[in-house]
C-alpha cells in the first residue's frame, strides 16, 4: 500500500532535519518506506504499518504546529502514547519549568507518569537506565516547587561511594573532595537557574548540595529532597535517608540498578527497598526502560545491548 500526504513547510522542515534523524526514526520504528520530497510525504508498506505511520505523522504535525521541537525520541513517545491510547499533547505540554526560553517537559509516556507521581506522592522512586531524565525532571520539579513556595528549600544528595581512603588523596576539605561526585547536580542546576540566583540560594542554604553522609541525624521539614545515584547506597544508608523525611517535605530517589559501584558482596539499598516499600500508600515506584532514553539514539541501543548481555550471561545483580 502507498499513501501520499501533503505536509506544511514547518512540518516538512522538522521531519527533514538531518541531524535529528526523525525520518530514520520513523522508518525504524514503523517498518515502512518513508520518503519526503518538498511538502510531499510518501509512505509505503503493509496496510497496517502505513495506517500506523499516518497516525504518528498526524500527531507529529500537530506537535510542530503547537510550537514543539521534535526529534527521534518524540517518535517513540508518540508511538507509545498511541499504543496506550494516551493524548500525546498532554505529555509534551506538561511544562515543568521554563528558563531562558527553554521548556522542560516530559518526552515519553513514562516520564509523564513520573512527573505525575512526584506531584501526587510524598516519596517517589525513579529507577532506570542513564539518559531517561530521572534526575533532571526531579530537579526541575524541585526548582518549580521552590519558585511557587510549595517548599522552603531544596536538598540534593548523592552517596560518595569512595568516601574512604581514595578520597583522602584528593586535595582540599571534605566539600572539595566530594565535589566530583556532586558536580552533575550542579550542572543540572545551572541549566535551570541563573548563576547569580543559584549562588544566592546556595549562600542562604535555600539550595543545598551535599553527600549522603551529611544527612545523618537531621530531620528535613518543608523541603524537596532528591537522592541521586541511589543504587550506590547500602540498605542501612537508604533507611537512614528515608527516615529523614519531615513535615511538608517531598522525596525523590533516583538510580540505575544496572550501574552499581558498590563491592560485589555489598547489597544495594535501591534493590532491597523495592521489596520492602512497594505496597505502602504514598510511595510510588516508576520504572524506566531503554525506550525512555532521551539522549542520542545510540545511547538507547547501548543501554539495551548491555541489558541483554547481562541477562544472557546471568551477570545482573540480584541483591
N, C-alpha and C positions, 0 to 999 in steps of 0.2 A: 504494500500500500504506500502511496506517496501523497503527501499533503503540502501545499504551498501556502505560507502565511505572509501577510504584509505587516511589518512592524514599523513603529515610529523611528525617527532619526536617533532619538535618545536611547531607545531600547537597542537599536542596531549597534550604536557606539559602545554600549555596555557589554553586549554579547561578543563584540569583535575585539575587545581588549586583549591583545596578545599576551601581555604579562600576567593577566588574571587567569587565563585559561578556562573561561566559563564554557565555551563551546566544547572543549575537550572533556570537561567535567560532565556536561550534558550527554555527550556520546558514551562515555564510560559508564555513567550511572544508569542510562536509559536503554542502552543497547540498540541505538538507531544510527542511521547515517544522517547527519545534520549538516547542511551547507548554508552559508549566509553570503548572499551577493547583493550588495546595496541594502535595500529595505525588504528583500525577498528571502524568506527563510524556508528552506525545503527540508522536510522530514520524510525519511524513507525507511521502511522496516515492516515488521509484523503489525497487524491491525492494532492489537492490544498495546504494543510498545509505542506506536505512533499516537494513539489516544492519550497515553500517559504523558508522552513528551509534550503534546499540545497543552494539556492541563498545567504542566510545570512551567512552560513558556508563558502561558497566560498569567500565572501568578508572578513570575519574574517581571513581566511587563508592568503589572500593577505596582510592584515594589519600586521599579525605576520611576514610574510616573509619580509615585508618592515621595520621591526625593532620596530613596535609599541607594547606596552603592551596593553592587552585587559582585560576588566572587564565587570560586568553586565551592566554598563552604555553604554559600547561600543555596546552591543547587541541592546539596544534601539536606539542608534544613527544609526546603520546600517539599522535596520528595517525602521526607519523614513526616512532615505536617499533613500532607495529603494522605499518606498511609494510615495515619491515626485520626483522620477526619478533624484536624485542628485548623484554626484560621491562622495562616502564616503571618498575616499583618499584626496579629496580637503579639506574636513573638518579637518581630523587628521593631514594633512601635512602642514597646515597653522600655522607654529610655530610663535607665537607672541614674545616670549622671551626665551632665554636659560640662565640658571645659574647653574653652577656646575654639568653639565651633565644632568640637568632636563629640559625637553622641556615643555613650557606652550603653549597649543594649544586648540582650541575648541574641545569639546567632544560630542556635539549634533548639529543638524541642526540649532536650534535657536541660539545657541552660535556662530556658524559661521556667521549667519546673523547679530548678534550683533557686532561682530568684524568688519565685512564689513561696517556696518552702522557708527561705530565710526571713521573708516578711511575716510569715504566718507562725513560725515556730520559735521557741526560745533557744533551742540548740539544733544546729543543722550540720550534718557531716556531708562533705563533698568528696567522693572517692573516685579516682580515675586517673588516666594517664596524663603525662605532661601535655600542655597546649590546649587543654579543654576549658580554660578560663575560670577554673575553680577559685583561685586566689584573687584574680583580677576583678571578677564580678563581685566577690565578697567585699573587697576593699572599696569598690565604687559604691556599694550599698552602705558601707560604713561611713564614707565621706558624706553621702546624701543624708543619712540619719543625723550626723553631726550638724550639717547645714540647716536641717529642719528642726533642730533642737529636740530630737527624739532621744538622744543620749548626750551626756556631757563630755565624753572623751572616747577616744579610740585607742585600743591596745593591740599591737601586732607582735606576735611572738613566734619563735621557732626554736626547736631543740638544736643546740650546738653539739653535734654528735661527738666531735673530737675535743670535748671540753676538758680532757685530761692533759696528758703530757705534751701532745703535739702543739696545742695552743700555747703552752708555756714558752715555746721557742720564738713565738711572734713578738715583735716589739710593742711597747705601749701598755696602757692599763687594760682592764678587763673589757671595757667597751670597744677599745681599739682591736683587741684580739678577736672579738666575736663579730666585728663589722663585716668580714667577708660572708658570714652566714646570713646576715640581715640585709645585705646590700640589695638583693632583688626586691625586697619590700619597699625600700626607699625609692628604687627606680620606678615602681608602680605608682607610688605616691606623687612623684614629680610629674607623672603623666596626668594626674587628676587635680593637682593644686598648683597655683603659682608658687615659686620658690620662696618669696617673701612671706606669704601667708603660712606656708608649711613651716618655715623657720620659727615664726611667731607661735604657732601651735605647739611645736616641739619645745620651745623655751618655756612655755607656760605649763607644759605637761598635758596639754589637751590631746595631743597625739604622742603616744609612747611606743617605741620600738625596742624590744628587749629580748634577750634569750630566755628560754622557758624557765631556767633555774631561778630567775628573778621573780617568778610568780609565787614561789613557795611562801606560805604564811600570810598571804594577802586575801582580802575579800573585795571583789571588784563590783561595786554598785554603779548604776547609771552609765554603763559602758558598753561599747560594741567591741567584742574581743575576738580576734582571729588567731587561731593556732595553725600555722602553715607547716608543711613537711611533717605531718603528724605520724607518718609511718615510722619515723625515727625516734618515737617516744617509747619508753618501756611501759608496761601496764601500770606500774606504780606512778610514773610521771603523768600518764593520761588521767588516772583517778585524781591525782593532786590537782591537775589543771581544771578538770570539770567541776571539782568541789570549790573552786574559787568563785563560782557564779554567785553574784549578789542580786539585790532587788533592782528592777528596771534595766537589767542587762540582757544582752543577746550574745550568743557564742556561735562562731562558725569554725569548724575543724576541717582542714583540707589535707589530702595526702594521696599518695600513689603506692599501693601495696606491692607493686612490681619493682619499686626502686628503693628498697630498704638498705640502709648503710650500716645497720647495727651488726655486731658479730653474729655469725650464723646461729649460735646457740641461744642468742638473746631474743625473747619473744617481742613482737611488735604490739604496742598498745592499741594501734589502729585496727589491727586484725582482730584482737580479742574483744574490743569494745562493741563490735558489730553483733556478737553473740549475746553480750550482757545487756545492752540497752535497746535492742531493736524493737521491743514491744512496748516501750514506755511512751505515754502520750506527751506531746510537746517536743519530742525529739524526732527529727527526720533524717533519713539516710538517702542521699541521691547518688546514684552510681552512673558515672560517665563511661562511654566506650570509645573505641578508636574513631567512630563516626562523628564524635563531638569535637575532635581535634580541629581547631580553627587556625592553626599555623599553616605553613607551607604544606601542600598536598603530600609531599614526600615524607613529612613527619608522620602523617597518618599511616602511611604504608610501613614506615619503620616500626612504629608502635605495634601495629598488627603483626608484623613479622616476628618481633621479639615475643609477643604473647603466644603465637603459635609454636615457636621454638620451645618456650618454657613448658607448654602443655605436652608437646611431643616427647620432650626429654625428661619430664617429671621434675624439673628444677625449680618450679614455683614454690614460694614459701607458704607454709600452711599454719604457722603458729606465730 
